[in-house]
Amino acid sequence: MMYSAGIPLLYPVSMISFLMTYWVDKYLFIRHYKNPPSYTMAMAERTVLLMRYSLILHFIIGFLMLSNSKILTSKNKDQLEEYVTSNQYYVFA
């Protein structure tokens, strides 16, 4: 998910991955596993801590990808500038 700001296609790909993981785990918990693993509160606290860091990392990587001039370039910059300045844009409120 760290690269999803630059590659938005990763959002549906990750959603499909999460759904598949959910259903496979659910099936295995019901049909295959005998005893559930023992989780402690420390594991939940560490997960929350890692999610905070991953959010910051997501913003940094997204900023770096969107500010990279090699990703968002146009071969015909003069034509693009002419197109943008010649068209009228209206904002409807």
C-alpha positions in Angstrom: 0.0 0.0 0.0 3.0 2.3 0.2 3.1 2.8 -3.5 -0.7 3.3 -4.0 -0.4 7.1 -4.3 1.6 6.6 -7.5 -0.2 3.4 -8.6 -3.9 3.7 -7.7 -4.5 0.3 -9.2 -3.1 -1.1 -6.0 -6.2 -0.2 -4.0 -8.5 -2.8 -5.7 -5.6 -5.3 -5.9 -5.0 -5.0 -2.1 -8.8 -5.2 -1.5 -9.0 -8.5 -3.4 -6.0 -9.7 -1.5 -7.5 -8.8 1.9 -10.8 -10.4 1.0 -9.1 -13.6 -0.2 -7.0 -13.7 3.0 -10.1 -13.2 5.1 -12.0 -16.1 3.5 -9.1 -18.5 3.4 -8.3 -17.8 7.1 -12.0 -18.2 8.0 -12.1 -21.5 6.2 -8.9 -22.7 7.9 -10.1 -21.6 11.3 -13.4 -23.6 10.9 -12.1 -26.7 9.1 -8.4 -27.1 9.8 -7.1 -25.5 12.9 -7.6 -27.1 16.3 -6.7 -24.4 18.8 -6.6 -20.7 18.1 -3.3 -19.0 18.7 -3.0 -17.1 21.9 -2.8 -13.3 21.4 -1.8 -10.8 24.0 -2.5 -7.1 24.4 1.1 -6.4 23.5 0.6 -7.7 20.0 -2.4 -5.3 19.5 -0.4 -2.4 20.8 2.5 -3.1 18.5 0.2 -3.3 15.6 -1.3 0.1 16.3 2.2 1.5 16.7 3.3 0.1 13.3 0.2 1.4 11.6 1.1 4.9 12.8 4.5 4.6 11.2 3.1 3.1 8.1 0.8 6.1 7.6 3.7 8.5 7.8 5.7 6.3 5.4 2.7 6.2 3.0 2.6 10.0 2.9 6.3 10.3 2.4 6.4 7.8 -0.5 3.3 9.3 -2.0 4.9 12.8 -1.9 8.1 11.5 -3.5 6.3 9.7 -6.2 4.0 12.6 -7.1 6.8 15.2 -7.0 9.1 13.1 -9.2 9.4 15.0 -12.5 10.2 11.8 -14.4 6.8 10.3 -13.6 4.5 13.1 -14.5 6.1 14.5 -17.7 4.9 15.4 -21.1 6.8 15.3 -24.3 5.0 18.2 -25.7 5.1 20.7 -22.8 4.4 23.7 -25.1 1.2 22.1 -26.5 0.1 21.2 -23.0 0.6 24.8 -21.8 -1.2 26.1 -24.8 -4.1 23.8 -24.2 -4.4 24.7 -20.5 -4.3 28.5 -21.1 -6.7 28.4 -24.1 -9.5 26.5 -22.4 -11.8 28.1 -19.9 -12.4 26.2 -16.6 -15.5 26.9 -14.6 -16.1 26.1 -11.0 -19.6 25.4 -10.1 -20.5 25.8 -6.4 
